[in-house]
Amino acid sequence: MASRSIEYAGFAAAAAATLLSATVFATGTAVISCVFAWTMIAIAVSDARRFIVPDHLSLPAIPAGLLASGWLAPGALAHDVILHHTAAALAGAGGLFAVGEAYRRLRHRSGLGLGDVKLMAVAGAWTGFDGLLLCLLLACAAAISYVLAAALVTRGAIDRFTAIPFGTFLAPAVWVVWAWIQATRL
């Protein structure tokens, strides 16, 4: 993607997330939603441009997700929700790390970066087990759609060695799933 196109898409996504958050959620949840959405969009743009998921954005999102999940938990004990989401963060990161490690051992080259692993921890921290696999499914579906569309545009110039910035698809999927979970609680 061209650099300007990525930036415009990021601004459009941020505006849409802000409008959706302000329309659907109460003030406190809307603020959390906006900050979380903007962070995920910044990660997506960074990964699309440089194939890097910045630690300064992804790592703080893990404890922030645990705190937000505990604070927003409807009628539950906050510490139970935080423990549940901590387990989901560990499972998400561990699962994706295992997939990446298996790929590396089979193919003798890296196919998944640690930034993607950290994003799965973010997914678990924010969505718990309820949304963890849905985040991965949405990201994979979006990435496959992108690859198919790019193959049509470039007339097959994409092959099995073409690098795909998976965080570009995973980061927004995490926010979408989180927002959907929050909206269904209203």
C-alpha positions in Angstrom: 0.0 0.0 0.0 1.1 3.5 -0.6 2.0 5.5 2.4 -0.6 8.2 2.0 -3.3 5.5 1.4 -2.4 3.9 4.7 -2.5 7.2 6.6 -5.9 8.1 5.0 -7.3 4.7 5.9 -6.0 5.1 9.5 -7.7 8.5 9.8 -10.9 7.2 8.4 -10.9 4.3 10.7 -10.2 6.5 13.7 -13.1 8.8 12.8 -15.4 5.8 12.3 -14.4 4.3 15.7 -14.8 7.7 17.4 -18.3 8.2 16.0 -19.3 4.6 16.8 -18.0 4.8 20.3 -19.7 8.2 21.0 -23.0 6.9 19.6 -23.1 3.5 21.2 -21.4 3.7 24.6 -21.8 5.8 27.8 -19.1 8.4 28.3 -16.6 6.4 30.3 -16.8 3.4 28.0 -16.7 5.7 25.0 -13.5 7.3 26.1 -11.9 3.8 26.8 -13.1 2.7 23.4 -11.7 5.6 21.5 -8.3 5.4 23.2 -8.2 1.6 22.5 -9.3 2.0 18.9 -6.8 4.8 18.2 -4.0 2.6 19.7 -5.0 -0.4 17.6 -5.2 1.8 14.5 -1.7 3.2 15.2 -0.4 -0.3 15.5 -2.1 -1.4 12.2 -0.7 1.6 10.3 2.8 1.0 11.7 2.7 -2.7 10.8 1.4 -1.9 7.3 4.2 0.7 6.7 7.2 -1.0 8.4 6.2 -4.5 9.4 6.7 -3.4 13.1 4.2 -3.7 15.9 5.6 -1.0 18.3 6.2 -2.3 21.8 5.4 1.2 23.2 1.8 0.7 21.9 1.2 -3.0 22.3 2.8 -3.7 25.7 0.9 -1.0 27.7 -2.3 -2.2 26.0 -2.1 -5.5 27.9 -2.4 -4.1 31.5 -4.7 -1.4 30.2 -7.0 -4.2 28.9 -6.9 -6.1 32.1 -7.8 -2.9 34.1 -10.5 -1.9 31.7 -12.0 -5.4 31.7 -12.2 -5.4 35.5 -13.7 -1.9 35.6 -16.3 -2.6 32.9 -17.3 -6.0 34.1 -21.1 -6.1 34.6 -22.1 -7.4 38.0 -18.9 -9.6 38.4 -16.1 -9.4 40.8 -13.3 -7.4 39.1 -10.5 -9.6 40.2 -12.3 -12.7 38.7 -12.6 -10.9 35.4 -9.0 -9.8 35.5 -7.8 -13.3 36.2 -9.9 -14.7 33.4 -8.5 -12.1 31.0 -5.0 -12.7 32.2 -5.4 -16.4 31.4 -6.8 -15.5 28.0 -3.8 -13.2 27.3 -1.4 -15.9 28.2 -3.2 -18.5 26.1 -3.5 -16.2 23.1 0.1 -15.2 23.2 1.3 -18.8 23.9 -0.9 -20.3 21.2 0.3 -17.9 18.5 3.9 -18.2 19.6 3.6 -22.0 19.3 2.2 -21.6 15.7 5.0 -19.3 14.8 7.6 -21.6 16.3 6.2 -24.7 14.5 6.2 -22.8 11.2 9.9 -21.7 11.8 10.9 -25.3 12.5 9.1 -26.7 9.5 10.0 -24.0 7.0 13.4 -23.0 8.4 12.4 -19.3 8.3 10.3 -17.0 10.4 6.7 -16.6 9.4 5.2 -14.7 12.4 6.7 -11.9 14.4 6.7 -11.5 18.1 4.6 -8.3 17.6 1.8 -10.5 16.5 2.2 -12.7 19.6 2.0 -9.5 21.8 -1.2 -8.5 19.9 -2.8 -11.8 20.8 -1.9 -11.1 24.4 -3.7 -7.7 23.9 -6.7 -9.6 22.4 -6.9 -11.9 25.5 -6.5 -9.0 27.9 -9.3 -7.0 26.3 -11.8 -9.7 25.2 -11.0 -12.7 27.4 -11.6 -16.2 26.1 -15.0 -15.0 24.8 -13.5 -13.0 21.9 -10.0 -14.4 21.6 -10.6 -16.8 18.7 -13.0 -14.5 17.0 -10.2 -11.9 16.9 -7.9 -14.4 15.2 -10.7 -15.5 12.8 -11.5 -11.9 11.7 -7.8 -11.1 11.3 -7.2 -14.2 9.2 -10.2 -13.6 7.0 -9.2 -10.0 6.4 -5.6 -11.0 5.6 -6.7 -13.7 3.2 -9.1 -11.2 1.5 -6.3 -8.7 1.2 -3.9 -11.3 -0.3 -6.6 -12.4 -2.8 -7.4 -8.8 -3.8 -3.7 -8.0 -4.1 -3.1 -11.1 -6.3 -5.9 -9.9 -8.6 -4.5 -6.4 -8.8 -0.9 -7.5 -9.3 -1.9 -10.4 -11.6 -0.4 -13.1 -9.4 2.8 -11.3 -8.3 2.1 -12.5 -4.8 3.6 -15.8 -3.9 4.3 -17.9 -0.8 7.3 -15.7 0.1 5.3 -12.5 0.1 5.4 -10.9 3.5 2.0 -9.9 4.9 1.7 -7.5 7.9 -0.6 -9.6 10.0 -0.8 -7.0 12.8 -2.5 -4.7 10.3 -5.4 -7.0 10.4 -5.2 -8.3 14.0 -5.1 -5.0 15.8 -8.4 -3.6 14.3 -10.0 -7.0 14.8 -9.2 -6.9 18.5 -11.0 -3.6 18.9 -13.9 -4.6 16.7 -14.5 -7.8 18.8 -14.1 -5.9 22.1 -16.5 -3.2 20.9 -19.0 -5.9 19.9 -18.7 -7.6 23.3 -19.3 -4.3 25.0 -22.2 -3.4 22.8 -23.9 -6.8 23.5 -23.8 -6.0 27.2 -25.9 -2.9 26.9 
